[in-house]
Amino acid sequence: MEGRRAEEITVSAKTLDDAITEALVQLGVTSDRLEYDVIEKGSPGFLGIGMKQAVIRAWRKEEPKEESVDEIAEELIKEAVPTDITLDTKEEKEPKKPKKENKEPKKAAQKSGKKEIKKEQKKEAKPEEKTEPRHETELAKVEDATIKECETFLQNVLQAMHMEVELCSKVDEEGALSIEMKGDNMGILIGKRGQTLDSLQYLTNRVANKMQAGYVRVKLDTEDYRERRKETLENLARNIAHKVKRTRKPVTLEPMNPYERRIIHSALQGDKNVTTHSEGEEPYRRVVVTLVRK
């Protein structure tokens, strides 16, 4: 008989679905990362007489062996990045403001006094607000040269990983550059919870924004992973909300990246009985689901 696994738990509830939801909450995993054995299916009985609770033994699914290539993939990605692109994550949120030439206003101020200085400053402030570029809010039109450079970068990385992948690029309705990757063993590119795919997307974004003026957003996907992950997280959010309303106790989820936390927040923003907020520091920041006290 197989020995007891680390983090293995036994859960009982009125129904099998409730027992599975309870296991998801206790282990802090999404449904795709849960494995369980049914010990007792449960029975409603007759008019409540002879009712039996459902009982399961649950544990976290073991990490697939191919996910161990994540570290190798990240090293290969770093090697393939152009030398003029840095990998630090502290990007400037806004470009530096150009220095103003105030020689002429100063001369005018000397003649007409302090009041004139204030007037000149107000006049100069208005054009600055209009012309200052906005980062990550207004997308620039994606140029053909940018698309080509991103595809070349990706192909170099994928060749270094000994992978043959077909790239399909297009500008979506939001104005972002969407690149779909097709090939064999795409699970390697996705990695654990999409970490490899996110790293590759981040680097491709850096390449795109070195190529042209204005902000360009790049989205990488393969095998419809983004949409499948979104559905999984939305289902988890609803299950967690049900648990919070039933137990009247807050639930803290596993650490997630900003994109996945937004999915949880969005999935529950229409539920008036629960509220969500994030706690902790990156990369261990978590979503907390709490009951709204009336």
N, C-alpha and C positions, 0 to 999 in steps of 0.2 A: 504494500500500500504506500502511496506517495506521501512523504512527510509533510508536515504543516509548512506552508509557504510563509515568507516574511510578508507582513501586512495582510495576511488572510483573515477575513472576518466572517462571522456568522450573523445573518440578519433575518429577523422574522417580522411579518406584517400581515394585514388582513388579506391582501391579494398578492399575487406574484409580481405584478407591476409595481406595487408599492414597495415590495422588498428590494426590487432592482433599483428603484429610485433612491431608496435609503442607502444602498451600497454605493451608488454613484456619489452621493453626498459625503458619506463617511470617508471614502477613499480619495475624494477630490479629483475624479477623472471624468472624461467624457465617455459616452456609451461605446465608442470604438476602442477604448482602452480597458474595457472591463471584461473579465471572464468569470463564470460562476457555474456551480453545480446546484441543481434543484434537489434539496433534501426532502421537502414536503411541499406539494403543490397547493395545499390548502383547500378547505371546503367551507361553503357558507352554512351548511347544515340545514335544518328545517325549522323555520321561525326562530333562528338563532340558537337552537338546541343542537349540540354536537358539532359546533363550528370549530374548524381547525385552521390555525394560521399557516400562511406560506412561509417556508424556511429555505434560505439559500446559503451556500458557502461561496464567498466572492473574494477575488484578488485582482491585482493589477496585471494586465497582459504583459508578458515578457517582451522586451524590445527586440524587433527583428534584427537578425545578424547583419543584414546589409546596412543598417543604420550606423554601424560602426565606421563607415567610410566618411562620416560627416567631417571629422577632423582632417582626413586626407583631402577631401574636397575643398575645405576652406583653405588649406595650404596651397593647393593648386590654383585656387581662385586668386589668392594673393600674388602668386608668381606671375599670373597672366595679366594682372592689372597694369596699365600703362604707368610709367614711373612718375608722371606729373600728377597722378591722382592719389591723394592721401586717403588712408583708411580710418582716420579718427572719426568718431561719431559726433563730435561737437562741431556741427556745421553752424555757420553764422546764419541766424534766422533772417536778418535783414542786411542788405548790402550797406557798406559804409557810405555816409553822406559825403558828397564832394564839398571841399572847403570853399567858402564864399569869399569873393573879392569885395571887401567893404571900403576900398580906398576912396571912391567917389562920395558915398554917403557920409564918410567922416569929414571930408572937406566941407560939405554942405552943412554939417552939424556945427562946425566951428563958426560959421557965419550966422546961422539962425538960432542957435541955442539948443537946450536939452529937449524941448518939445519936438523939434524937428527930427532928432535922433529916434524918438519913439515912433514917429510917423513912418520913417524910412524902414524901421525894423518890421512894422506891421505889414507894409507893402511887400517886403521881400519874403515874408513867411507864407503868404498865400500861394505864390507860384511853386514853392518848395513842396507843399503838401500835395499839389496836383501832379508834379513831375516825379516825385519819389517812387521808385519801382516797388511793387509789393511781391514778397517772396511766398511762393506756394499758395497764392490766392488767385492770381490771374495767370492762366497758362498761356505760354507763348505758342505760336503756330509751329508745329513740328516740321523741321526742314528735312528734305530727302537725305542730305549729307549726314544728319544726325541719326536717322534710321539706319543708314548703311554702316555708320561707325559702331552703333550699338550691336548690330548683327555680327559685325566682324569681331568685336570684343567677345561676344558670347560664343561664337564658333571657336575662337582661340582657347577659351576656357574649357569648353566641352571636348575639344581635341586633346587637351592636356589631361583630361579625365578619361580618355579613351572611349568616348561616347559619340555615336553617330545620331545626331538630332536634327530634325527638320524645323526651321523657324518660319512662323507665319506672323508678319507684322502688319498692324493697321492702326489708324488713329480712330479711337472710339468716339461715341457721342459726347463724352465729357471733354474731349480735346486731348486726352492722354494717349501716349504710345503704348498699345497693348501688344505684347509678344507672346504667342502660344508656341510651346515646344512639344514636338511629337517624336516618339521613338520608343525603343525598348528599355526596360528597367528604369522607368521614370521615377520610381520610388527612391532611387539614389539621389536624384535632384531635389526631391521634396524634403527628405530627411526627417529627423525627429520633430514632430509637430510643425513641420514646414520651415524649420530653421535654415536649412541649406538653401531652399528656394528664396527665403527672405533675404539672406546674405547676398545671393546672386542678384536679386532685384535691387538691393541697395547699391551695389557696385555699378550696375548698369545705369542707374539713375545718376550716379556721379559722372559716368562717361558722357551721358546725354547732356548734362548741364555744363560740361566743360566745352562742349561743341558750339553752343550758340547763346546769344543773349536772351534773357527772359527765362522763366522757370518752365521746365519740361518734366512731366511726371511719367514714369515708366512702370507698367504693370506686367509682371511675369506670371505665367500660369502653365500648368501641364495637367492633362487628364482631368480637367475641370476640378482641380483640387480646391481652389478658393471657394467655389460655390458649395462643394460637398462639406468642407470644413465649416462654412457659414451655417449650413443647415444643422450640422451636428451641435454647434454651439447654441443655436436658437432653441433646439429641442432640450438641451441641458438647462438653459435659462428658464424655460417653462417648467421643467421638472423641479428645479430648485425653488422657483416661486411657489409652486404647489406645496413643497415641503415646508417652506417658511410660514405659509398661511396655516398649515395644519398644526405645526409644532409651536408657532408663535415665537420662534427663536431665529436670530440672524445666521446666515450661512456664508462662510468665506470660501471662495473658489481657489483653485490652483493658480500659480503665477501665470500671467498671459501677457503677450505683447500689446501695444496700444491698439492695433487694428482689431485684435480679438476681443479686447475689453470693450471697444465701441460696439461690437456686435451684441454683446451681452446687455449693455446699457440700452441699445436701441430696441432689442427684443422685448424688454420689460418696461419701456417708457410709457406704454399704453395701459399698464396694469396699475390701477389706482390703489391697490392694496399693499403693494411693495414699493420700495425705493432702492436704488443702487448707488454705490459710490466706490471709489478706489482707495486703497491704503498701501503703504509701503513704498520702497524705492526700487527703481529699475535695476536689474531685470526681474526682481521678485515682487513687483507690484501686482496686487490681487483685487478682484471685484468682490464686494461684500453686498449681499442682498438682505435687506432688513424689512420687517413688517411695519406698515404705516399705522401708528397708534391713533385711534379715533377717540 
